[in-house]
Amino acid sequence: MTSSARRSPRSISTLGPSAAVLALAAAGCSFSDAQPSITVPTPSSEAAAYCKALDGELPETVLDRERNDPSPESELTAGWGDGAIVLRCGVPRPAKMDDPQAEAVEADGVNWMLEQPEDSGPRFTTTYRKAYVEVTFSPEYANDITPLSAFAGPVERTIPDRL
């Protein structure tokens, strides 16, 4: 950022209404482009190798949302939009998988266990795979599993079934 872009609010107002609106709009854009921060999983070396292969197969867009990986940068995480869809590979097996009443869905041949945390959108974790892949959606996708289709092919190609 140049020193001319670091003006105080007072100096922005002296530029006139158009320049002030432009400066505020530019500042707003920089906040919306910020990458969300998430916890990077710490899988076994075998699972990490599968996750690395998965990272190379992930789509650049999901439901018209551009890939915008969270921080810190890792081959174990990916994101689309501003945190609307976040993938973490190599997560631990969720305890909820021991619950015979756990809800699950199938998307293009890949099984996902559904968890619905109270404070966020749905979270899906692959089942019967040698590495667990977790995908979380923002609340706007609370009743929509459509984004899972974008991950089914890459998961199917890179993470073998646990037999």
Backbone as ProteinMPNN parsed JSONL, in Angstrom:
{"seq_chain_A": "MTSSARRSPRSISTLGPSAAVLALAAAGCSFSDAQPSITVPTPSSEAAAYCKALDGELPETVLDRERNDPSPESELTAGWGDGAIVLRCGVPRPAKMDDPQAEAVEADGVNWMLEQPEDSGPRFTTTYRKAYVEVTFSPEYANDITPLSAFAGPVERTIPDRL", "coords_chain_A": {"N_chain_A": [[0.853, -1.168, 0.0], [0.596, 2.157, -0.847], [1.862, 5.309, 0.427], [0.09, 7.304, -0.2], [-2.333, 5.996, -0.243], [-2.874, 5.611, 2.38], [-4.324, 7.592, 3.744], [-5.755, 9.778, 6.154], [-9.168, 9.735, 7.446], [-10.0, 12.382, 7.299], [-8.448, 13.529, 5.243], [-9.43, 12.069, 3.115], [-12.045, 12.992, 2.898], [-11.57, 15.532, 1.962], [-11.013, 15.113, -0.634], [-13.26, 15.076, -2.109], [-16.677, 14.041, -2.773], [-16.927, 11.873, -4.668], [-14.358, 10.693, -4.807], [-14.086, 9.975, -2.148], [-16.101, 8.032, -1.842], [-15.154, 6.12, -3.649], [-12.712, 5.45, -2.397], [-13.665, 4.355, 0.015], [-15.109, 2.189, -0.998], [-13.054, 0.672, -2.137], [-11.646, 0.014, 0.174], [-13.555, -1.582, 1.425], [-13.653, -3.74, -0.345], [-11.19, -4.954, 0.076], [-11.529, -6.102, 2.575], [-13.523, -8.041, 2.086], [-12.203, -9.802, 0.465], [-10.59, -11.193, 2.117], [-9.049, -14.119, 3.373], [-10.601, -16.859, 4.977], [-9.739, -18.218, 8.195], [-8.682, -21.383, 9.267], [-8.398, -24.498, 11.125], [-5.758, -26.599, 10.386], [-5.76, -29.989, 9.539], [-4.015, -32.834, 11.06], [-3.069, -35.406, 9.713], [-2.22, -38.973, 9.356], [0.763, -40.082, 7.645], [0.069, -41.632, 5.439], [-2.657, -40.923, 4.977], [-2.241, -38.189, 4.515], [-0.9, -38.264, 2.064], [-2.933, -39.152, 0.366], [-4.611, -36.953, 0.626], [-3.058, -34.93, -0.499], [-3.056, -35.741, -3.164], [-5.798, -35.439, -3.635], [-6.065, -32.656, -3.383], [-4.916, -31.756, -5.768], [-6.88, -32.431, -7.566], [-9.156, -31.009, -7.041], [-11.946, -28.834, -7.831], [-11.863, -25.603, -9.516], [-13.983, -23.893, -9.282], [-17.026, -23.922, -7.418], [-20.37, -24.194, -7.575], [-20.467, -21.638, -8.879], [-18.745, -20.246, -7.246], [-15.572, -18.994, -6.705], [-12.394, -20.597, -6.187], [-10.88, -20.036, -3.12], [-8.63, -20.407, -1.052], [-8.386, -21.139, 2.445], [-6.527, -19.673, 5.215], [-4.061, -21.001, 7.423], [-2.09, -21.573, 4.458], [-2.37, -24.721, 2.911], [-2.051, -28.069, 1.665], [-3.972, -29.628, 2.656], [-6.295, -28.301, 3.02], [-9.012, -26.428, 1.56], [-10.965, -23.885, -0.051], [-13.972, -22.193, -1.123], [-15.441, -19.276, -2.404], [-15.961, -16.782, 0.095], [-15.317, -18.366, 2.46], [-17.681, -19.753, 2.265], [-17.821, -22.391, 1.424], [-15.89, -24.895, 2.702], [-13.222, -27.151, 2.693], [-11.631, -29.785, 4.402], [-9.072, -32.078, 4.544], [-8.096, -35.258, 5.807], [-9.029, -35.225, 8.36], [-9.789, -36.269, 11.755], [-11.596, -39.319, 12.443], [-14.972, -38.763, 12.898], [-16.645, -38.928, 16.053], [-19.343, -39.182, 15.956], [-19.854, -41.001, 13.959], [-20.095, -43.435, 15.153], [-22.638, -43.574, 15.993], [-25.583, -45.225, 15.452], [-27.825, -43.948, 14.543], [-27.009, -41.816, 13.067], [-27.174, -39.416, 10.483], [-26.904, -39.758, 6.949], [-25.807, -39.094, 3.597], [-25.731, -39.71, 0.077], [-23.713, -38.788, -2.568], [-23.246, -38.808, -5.839], [-21.987, -41.392, -5.752], [-20.323, -41.236, -3.525], [-20.289, -41.554, -0.059], [-21.484, -39.583, 2.631], [-21.428, -38.464, 5.95], [-23.727, -36.588, 7.787], [-23.59, -33.735, 9.833], [-25.098, -31.354, 11.882], [-24.164, -28.659, 13.146], [-25.075, -26.378, 15.768], [-24.32, -23.671, 15.619], [-23.538, -23.056, 13.032], [-23.42, -23.715, 9.455], [-24.229, -26.803, 7.641], [-22.166, -29.761, 8.109], [-20.279, -32.126, 6.438], [-18.87, -35.379, 6.33], [-16.768, -37.671, 4.753], [-17.415, -41.192, 4.489], [-16.231, -44.542, 4.997], [-13.704, -44.358, 3.719], [-10.124, -44.199, 3.129], [-8.971, -41.895, 4.012], [-10.384, -39.27, 5.824], [-12.601, -36.832, 4.668], [-13.736, -33.639, 5.211], [-16.368, -31.416, 4.675], [-17.588, -28.225, 5.007], [-20.392, -26.091, 4.974], [-21.628, -22.776, 4.541], [-24.384, -21.273, 6.368], [-26.255, -20.633, 4.362], [-26.453, -22.829, 2.729], [-27.883, -24.697, 4.122], [-29.947, -26.518, 3.583], [-29.12, -27.882, 1.324], [-27.447, -30.159, -0.6], [-26.144, -30.081, -2.92], [-23.513, -28.934, -3.498], [-21.805, -31.055, -2.785], [-21.582, -32.776, -4.925], [-19.598, -31.699, -6.526], [-17.31, -32.543, -5.3], [-17.35, -35.284, -5.268], [-16.302, -36.795, -7.528], [-13.453, -36.079, -7.493], [-12.815, -37.093, -4.865], [-13.471, -39.793, -5.168], [-11.601, -40.562, -7.126], [-9.124, -40.224, -5.839], [-8.994, -41.018, -3.129], [-8.986, -44.042, -1.726], [-11.491, -46.601, -1.061], [-12.233, -47.762, 2.233], [-11.75, -50.885, 2.983]], "CA_chain_A": [[0.0, 0.0, 0.0], [1.401, 3.374, -0.925], [1.531, 6.277, 1.471], [-1.077, 8.087, -0.605], [-3.535, 5.236, 0.073], [-3.024, 5.601, 3.834], [-4.761, 8.918, 4.191], [-6.712, 9.788, 7.254], [-10.519, 10.038, 6.969], [-10.107, 13.813, 7.018], [-7.913, 13.817, 3.916], [-10.319, 11.469, 2.127], [-13.194, 13.875, 2.698], [-11.172, 16.709, 1.196], [-10.883, 14.735, -2.034], [-14.557, 15.232, -2.75], [-17.562, 12.913, -2.537], [-16.655, 10.737, -5.554], [-13.12, 10.049, -4.377], [-14.321, 9.371, -0.837], [-16.872, 6.81, -2.075], [-14.235, 5.186, -4.285], [-11.762, 5.001, -1.381], [-14.379, 3.472, 0.929], [-15.423, 0.963, -1.731], [-11.811, -0.097, -2.239], [-11.365, -0.535, 1.504], [-14.516, -2.661, 1.638], [-13.266, -4.887, -1.147], [-10.053, -5.646, 0.661], [-12.002, -6.927, 3.663], [-14.284, -9.175, 1.589], [-11.297, -10.734, -0.176], [-9.778, -11.839, 3.135], [-9.217, -15.547, 3.453], [-10.964, -17.323, 6.306], [-8.688, -18.987, 8.86], [-9.201, -22.632, 9.821], [-7.41, -25.406, 11.685], [-5.269, -27.585, 9.429], [-5.685, -31.316, 10.156], [-2.696, -33.471, 11.173], [-3.32, -36.823, 9.44], [-1.089, -39.884, 9.193], [1.451, -39.843, 6.368], [-0.716, -42.283, 4.381], [-3.812, -40.061, 4.702], [-1.735, -36.934, 3.938], [-0.601, -38.518, 0.649], [-4.224, -39.141, -0.336], [-5.092, -35.575, 0.631], [-2.265, -34.18, -1.478], [-3.609, -36.104, -4.472], [-7.117, -34.817, -3.724], [-5.888, -31.218, -3.605], [-4.651, -31.547, -7.192], [-8.079, -32.753, -8.349], [-10.312, -30.196, -6.637], [-12.382, -27.864, -8.837], [-11.564, -24.178, -9.317], [-15.231, -23.247, -8.876], [-18.113, -24.75, -6.918], [-21.586, -23.374, -7.624], [-20.075, -20.286, -9.288], [-17.857, -19.625, -6.254], [-14.167, -19.217, -7.051], [-11.564, -21.158, -5.13], [-10.233, -19.036, -2.268], [-8.192, -21.264, 0.036], [-8.243, -20.492, 3.748], [-5.182, -19.619, 5.763], [-2.798, -20.986, 6.688], [-2.096, -22.326, 3.21], [-2.048, -26.129, 3.116], [-2.641, -29.02, 0.722], [-5.015, -30.331, 3.389], [-7.483, -27.454, 3.114], [-9.405, -25.67, 0.371], [-12.192, -23.138, 0.169], [-14.607, -21.537, -2.263], [-16.138, -18.105, -1.893], [-15.315, -16.254, 1.302], [-15.655, -19.279, 3.548], [-19.0, -20.353, 2.059], [-17.588, -23.83, 1.328], [-14.523, -25.173, 3.158], [-12.876, -28.565, 2.724], [-10.432, -30.178, 5.149], [-8.797, -33.488, 4.301], [-7.256, -35.846, 6.831], [-9.595, -34.976, 9.689], [-10.029, -37.498, 12.509], [-12.915, -39.945, 12.288], [-15.896, -38.162, 13.871], [-17.277, -39.839, 17.006], [-20.744, -39.327, 15.525], [-19.959, -42.159, 13.075], [-20.446, -44.589, 15.976], [-24.07, -43.472, 16.278], [-26.357, -45.893, 14.402], [-28.871, -43.038, 14.085], [-26.391, -40.703, 12.336], [-27.718, -39.198, 9.151], [-25.913, -39.814, 5.875], [-26.298, -38.861, 2.24], [-24.865, -40.202, -0.979], [-23.62, -37.833, -3.681], [-22.483, -39.344, -6.967], [-21.201, -42.553, -5.377], [-19.54, -41.024, -2.306], [-21.137, -41.432, 1.132], [-21.121, -38.491, 3.545], [-22.197, -38.353, 7.182], [-24.171, -35.216, 8.021], [-23.701, -33.173, 11.171], [-25.702, -30.032, 11.796], [-23.83, -27.874, 14.343], [-26.054, -25.327, 16.071], [-23.854, -22.318, 15.349], [-23.033, -22.877, 11.668], [-24.088, -24.506, 8.433], [-23.993, -28.245, 7.726], [-20.823, -30.318, 7.955], [-20.336, -33.476, 5.897], [-17.594, -36.083, 6.383], [-16.828, -38.919, 3.987], [-17.392, -42.441, 5.243], [-15.672, -45.692, 4.281], [-12.538, -43.941, 2.927], [-8.844, -44.313, 3.848], [-8.755, -40.577, 4.618], [-11.673, -38.599, 6.003], [-12.707, -35.498, 4.082], [-14.821, -32.876, 5.827], [-16.776, -30.227, 3.93], [-18.573, -27.419, 5.736], [-21.09, -25.083, 4.175], [-22.213, -21.674, 5.297], [-25.808, -21.519, 6.603], [-27.093, -20.503, 3.162], [-26.594, -24.156, 2.133], [-28.399, -25.56, 5.186], [-30.813, -27.564, 3.03], [-28.654, -28.124, -0.042], [-26.247, -30.989, -0.687], [-25.641, -29.95, -4.288], [-22.059, -28.754, -3.607], [-21.065, -32.3, -2.601], [-21.328, -33.377, -6.238], [-18.329, -31.175, -7.046], [-16.207, -33.226, -4.617], [-17.483, -36.732, -5.39], [-15.326, -37.33, -8.485], [-12.1, -36.0, -6.945], [-12.653, -38.025, -3.739], [-13.524, -41.146, -5.737], [-10.358, -40.82, -7.871], [-7.875, -40.071, -5.086], [-9.009, -41.61, -1.788], [-9.591, -45.372, -1.857], [-12.436, -47.095, -0.057], [-11.687, -48.51, 3.379], [-12.408, -52.201, 2.896]], "C_chain_A": [[0.898, 1.23, 0.0], [0.989, 4.334, 0.156], [0.334, 7.123, 1.087], [-2.372, 7.35, -0.314], [-3.803, 5.209, 1.572], [-3.426, 6.968, 4.356], [-5.734, 8.78, 5.341], [-8.096, 10.069, 6.69], [-10.682, 11.511, 6.605], [-9.593, 14.119, 5.616], [-8.761, 13.176, 2.82], [-11.487, 12.413, 1.851], [-12.812, 15.126, 1.907], [-10.996, 16.388, -0.288], [-12.193, 14.914, -2.799], [-15.375, 13.968, -2.579], [-17.236, 11.693, -3.399], [-15.42, 9.979, -5.114], [-13.313, 9.362, -3.035], [-15.085, 8.063, -0.991], [-15.976, 5.742, -2.688], [-13.254, 4.621, -3.266], [-12.436, 4.042, -0.4], [-14.739, 2.16, 0.258], [-14.194, 0.084, -1.851], [-11.46, -0.721, -0.898], [-12.3, -1.693, 1.803], [-14.154, -3.904, 0.862], [-12.117, -5.643, -0.511], [-10.491, -6.51, 1.842], [-12.727, -8.153, 3.15], [-13.397, -10.195, 0.9], [-10.44, -11.483, 0.839], [-10.082, -13.331, 3.174], [-9.643, -15.927, 4.858], [-9.8, -18.133, 6.886], [-9.316, -20.231, 9.472], [-8.055, -23.455, 10.401], [-7.037, -26.447, 10.642], [-5.189, -28.937, 10.137], [-4.242, -31.831, 10.232], [-2.869, -34.982, 10.974], [-2.039, -37.66, 9.449], [-0.432, -39.594, 7.845], [0.692, -40.478, 5.209], [-1.909, -41.393, 3.992], [-3.364, -38.75, 4.06], [-1.414, -37.104, 2.453], [-1.885, -38.539, -0.175], [-4.757, -37.715, -0.443], [-4.335, -34.71, -0.372], [-2.772, -34.477, -2.887], [-4.976, -35.46, -4.679], [-6.995, -33.336, -4.039], [-5.655, -30.913, -5.083], [-5.847, -31.786, -8.089], [-9.275, -31.841, -8.056], [-10.661, -29.154, -7.697], [-11.991, -26.429, -8.492], [-12.81, -23.396, -8.909], [-16.211, -24.31, -8.38], [-19.323, -23.834, -6.837], [-21.265, -21.9, -7.89], [-19.244, -19.549, -8.241], [-16.423, -20.012, -6.595], [-13.407, -19.807, -5.864], [-10.805, -20.038, -4.423], [-9.811, -19.776, -1.006], [-8.016, -20.491, 1.336], [-6.775, -20.419, 4.163], [-5.189, -20.421, 7.058], [-2.882, -21.891, 5.465], [-1.63, -23.756, 3.467], [-2.687, -26.966, 2.016], [-3.783, -29.797, 1.372], [-6.306, -29.538, 3.497], [-7.751, -26.746, 1.789], [-10.701, -24.942, 0.687], [-12.69, -22.494, -1.109], [-15.481, -20.425, -1.722], [-15.355, -17.588, -0.692], [-15.708, -17.096, 2.507], [-17.009, -19.938, 3.399], [-18.907, -21.876, 2.012], [-16.128, -24.061, 1.7], [-14.326, -26.68, 3.252], [-11.612, -28.751, 3.547], [-10.255, -31.673, 4.942], [-7.845, -34.001, 5.368], [-7.745, -35.568, 8.237], [-9.744, -36.301, 10.429], [-11.431, -38.038, 12.231], [-13.848, -39.35, 13.339], [-16.532, -39.221, 14.775], [-18.716, -40.127, 16.608], [-20.931, -40.535, 14.6], [-20.279, -43.442, 13.84], [-21.939, -44.637, 16.285], [-24.86, -44.143, 15.149], [-27.486, -45.022, 13.841], [-28.313, -41.849, 13.297], [-26.972, -40.632, 10.927], [-26.596, -39.224, 8.12], [-26.597, -39.53, 4.548], [-25.279, -39.461, 1.281], [-24.887, -39.177, -2.102], [-22.685, -38.419, -4.727], [-21.52, -40.449, -6.561], [-20.347, -42.402, -4.138], [-20.513, -40.808, -1.149], [-20.576, -40.377, 2.069], [-22.019, -38.565, 4.77], [-22.504, -36.875, 7.416], [-24.154, -34.891, 9.505], [-24.221, -31.754, 10.994], [-25.371, -29.252, 13.06], [-24.82, -26.722, 14.527], [-25.616, -23.943, 15.606], [-23.326, -22.09, 13.935], [-23.853, -23.711, 10.696], [-23.741, -25.981, 8.562], [-22.53, -28.618, 7.511], [-20.993, -31.771, 7.501], [-18.941, -34.088, 5.966], [-17.744, -37.386, 5.614], [-16.802, -40.111, 4.931], [-16.76, -43.515, 4.357], [-14.523, -45.326, 3.341], [-11.276, -44.054, 3.775], [-8.367, -42.98, 4.415], [-10.132, -39.917, 4.71], [-11.599, -37.175, 5.458], [-13.933, -34.835, 4.68], [-15.099, -31.652, 4.966], [-17.826, -29.509, 4.76], [-19.123, -26.355, 4.797], [-21.557, -23.965, 5.089], [-23.711, -21.952, 5.442], [-26.695, -21.385, 5.359], [-27.31, -21.837, 2.452], [-27.175, -25.16, 3.119], [-29.239, -26.716, 4.656], [-30.41, -27.966, 1.627], [-27.386, -28.967, -0.025], [-25.608, -30.917, -2.077], [-24.122, -29.755, -4.362], [-21.26, -30.046, -3.452], [-20.742, -32.991, -3.921], [-19.997, -32.918, -6.831], [-17.133, -31.914, -6.452], [-16.22, -34.733, -4.818], [-16.432, -37.334, -6.331], [-13.901, -37.255, -7.964], [-11.856, -36.96, -5.776], [-12.587, -39.451, -4.267], [-12.205, -41.514, -6.421], [-9.109, -40.873, -6.991], [-7.841, -40.742, -3.715], [-9.738, -42.963, -1.848], [-10.598, -45.678, -0.74], [-11.686, -47.819, 1.038], [-12.421, -49.85, 3.379], [-11.957, -53.145, 3.967]], "O_chain_A": [[1.853, 1.313, 0.773], [-0.088, 4.208, 0.74], [-0.374, 7.616, 1.965], [-3.414, 7.986, -0.151], [-4.891, 4.807, 1.983], [-2.871, 7.428, 5.354], [-6.439, 7.779, 5.468], [-8.211, 10.586, 5.578], [-11.433, 11.841, 5.688], [-10.221, 14.878, 4.877], [-8.805, 13.69, 1.702], [-11.872, 12.608, 0.699], [-13.666, 15.715, 1.246], [-10.847, 17.296, -1.106], [-12.197, 14.9, -4.03], [-14.817, 12.916, -2.268], [-17.269, 10.571, -2.893], [-15.434, 8.749, -5.054], [-12.767, 8.283, -2.806], [-14.751, 7.078, -0.333], [-16.035, 4.58, -2.286], [-12.991, 3.418, -3.276], [-11.847, 3.029, -0.023], [-14.677, 1.11, 0.897], [-14.286, -1.132, -1.682], [-11.022, -1.87, -0.845], [-11.873, -2.692, 2.382], [-14.331, -5.017, 1.359], [-12.088, -6.873, -0.564], [-9.885, -7.552, 2.091], [-12.568, -9.229, 3.726], [-13.795, -11.351, 0.76], [-9.637, -12.331, 0.451], [-11.231, -13.748, 3.027], [-9.116, -15.389, 5.832], [-8.978, -18.668, 6.142], [-10.36, -20.149, 10.12], [-6.884, -23.14, 10.19], [-7.912, -27.103, 10.078], [-4.613, -29.03, 11.221], [-3.358, -31.318, 9.545], [-2.822, -35.749, 11.936], [-0.93, -37.132, 9.537], [-1.025, -38.926, 6.999], [0.67, -39.925, 4.11], [-2.137, -41.143, 2.808], [-4.032, -38.249, 3.156], [-1.635, -36.184, 1.666], [-1.923, -38.006, -1.284], [-5.29, -37.319, -1.48], [-4.929, -33.848, -1.02], [-2.902, -33.569, -3.709], [-5.281, -34.989, -5.775], [-7.739, -32.814, -4.87], [-6.152, -29.907, -5.59], [-5.836, -31.387, -9.253], [-10.289, -31.903, -8.751], [-9.775, -28.646, -8.385], [-11.812, -26.088, -7.323], [-12.705, -22.354, -8.261], [-16.219, -25.443, -8.861], [-19.311, -22.828, -6.127], [-21.756, -21.021, -7.181], [-19.061, -18.337, -8.348], [-16.1, -21.189, -6.751], [-13.732, -19.553, -4.705], [-10.17, -19.2, -5.064], [-10.533, -19.779, -0.009], [-7.561, -19.348, 1.339], [-5.904, -21.026, 3.539], [-6.221, -20.509, 7.723], [-3.649, -22.853, 5.442], [-0.63, -23.982, 4.148], [-3.745, -26.611, 1.496], [-4.484, -30.548, 0.694], [-7.305, -30.044, 4.009], [-6.836, -26.498, 1.004], [-11.443, -25.338, 1.586], [-11.93, -22.278, -2.053], [-16.174, -20.593, -0.719], [-14.191, -17.946, -0.509], [-16.343, -16.613, 3.445], [-17.456, -20.622, 4.319], [-19.798, -22.573, 2.497], [-15.23, -23.488, 1.083], [-15.155, -27.394, 3.816], [-10.651, -27.993, 3.419], [-11.192, -32.446, 5.144], [-6.921, -33.305, 5.787], [-6.98, -35.661, 9.198], [-9.817, -37.354, 9.795], [-12.329, -37.296, 11.835], [-13.56, -39.417, 14.534], [-16.912, -40.292, 14.303], [-19.241, -41.202, 16.897], [-22.045, -41.042, 14.469], [-20.691, -44.433, 13.237], [-22.438, -45.645, 16.786], [-24.815, -43.68, 14.009], [-28.037, -45.325, 12.782], [-29.073, -40.966, 12.901], [-27.223, -41.649, 10.28], [-25.482, -38.772, 8.384], [-27.807, -39.705, 4.402], [-24.122, -39.686, 1.635], [-25.956, -38.746, -2.536], [-21.476, -38.51, -4.514], [-20.362, -40.447, -6.979], [-19.697, -43.364, -3.73], [-21.434, -39.997, -1.236], [-19.367, -40.283, 2.278], [-23.234, -38.713, 4.643], [-21.633, -36.02, 7.256], [-24.639, -35.666, 10.33], [-23.827, -31.046, 10.067], [-26.202, -29.178, 13.966], [-25.333, -26.168, 13.555], [-26.458, -23.125, 15.236], [-22.73, -21.048, 13.66], [-24.849, -24.33, 11.071], [-23.034, -26.371, 9.491], [-21.771, -27.915, 6.843], [-21.748, -32.539, 8.097], [-17.947, -33.414, 5.698], [-18.719, -38.117, 5.794], [-16.242, -40.046, 6.025], [-16.756, -43.406, 3.13], [-14.387, -45.926, 2.275], [-11.348, -44.009, 5.003], [-7.441, -42.954, 5.226], [-10.937, -40.002, 3.783], [-10.668, -36.424, 5.748], [-15.03, -35.394, 4.66], [-14.177, -30.937, 4.574], [-18.825, -30.101, 5.167], [-18.415, -25.806, 3.952], [-21.845, -24.185, 6.266], [-24.253, -22.782, 4.712], [-27.778, -21.968, 5.314], [-28.242, -21.97, 1.659], [-26.973, -26.364, 2.958], [-29.232, -27.797, 5.246], [-31.258, -28.35, 0.822], [-26.361, -28.537, 0.504], [-24.639, -31.622, -2.359], [-23.487, -30.364, -5.223], [-20.134, -30.125, -3.944], [-19.747, -33.708, -4.024], [-19.346, -33.67, -7.556], [-16.053, -31.909, -7.041], [-15.215, -35.397, -4.568], [-15.747, -38.286, -5.959], [-13.194, -38.262, -7.984], [-10.794, -37.578, -5.704], [-11.73, -40.229, -3.848], [-11.743, -42.65, -6.307], [-8.127, -41.511, -7.369], [-6.759, -41.007, -3.191], [-10.958, -43.011, -2.004], [-10.558, -45.103, 0.347], [-10.636, -48.415, 0.802], [-13.596, -49.917, 3.741], [-12.421, -54.284, 4.021]]}, "name": "protein", "num_of_chains": 1, "seq": "MTSSARRSPRSISTLGPSAAVLALAAAGCSFSDAQPSITVPTPSSEAAAYCKALDGELPETVLDRERNDPSPESELTAGWGDGAIVLRCGVPRPAKMDDPQAEAVEADGVNWMLEQPEDSGPRFTTTYRKAYVEVTFSPEYANDITPLSAFAGPVERTIPDRL"}
